[in-house]
Amino acid sequence: MSGRQKALLGLLAVLLVGLFVVAVGAGRDDRGDPGARHGLIERLGALGGERSAVDPASVSADCADGPGRLVFSGSCVLRVADPGGLRTLVLRSAARFTVVAPAPGDADFTIRDEVDPAPDGTGAVAKVAVDEATEVAVTCPGLGGCTVTVATS
């Protein structure tokens, strides 16, 4: 190997080490917000638009106590009519509850989520992706009754 090739190889090694140091040191010292959307990800998300919510009138259940209001103890099965595309079923309650629903699309698994009221007092919120007519089970812990609302946001 000639002296010129050795110098070029050394320069390349120094450049790679320098780029690595800059890449590792470019981060901020704060912990960040994992829910925040920044930069390219935010712009890509804007291209797809926001998913609209399931119309509460398209949800039926034996435990329905008026449009979009479910009152039950134990559990209740919601029947969501075909939304005509990917939509979000938004369920709200002042108390803790559990949601069990099939995954959208061709996925062959069931999603289970226990939602607790937020510390700021806004209640418990579950968001379920729905792309076809489906059934979603809602369970209330303990022996008491639950009130869950089908919301638009």
Secondary structure, DSSP 8 states (H G I E B T S, - for coil): --HHHHHHHHHHHHHHHHHHHHHHHTS-SS---TT---HHHHHHHHHH----B--GGGEEETTB-STTEEEEESEEEEEE---SS-EEEEEEESS-EEEEEE-STT---EEEEEE---TTS--EEEEEEE-SSEEEEEE-SSSSEEEEEEE--
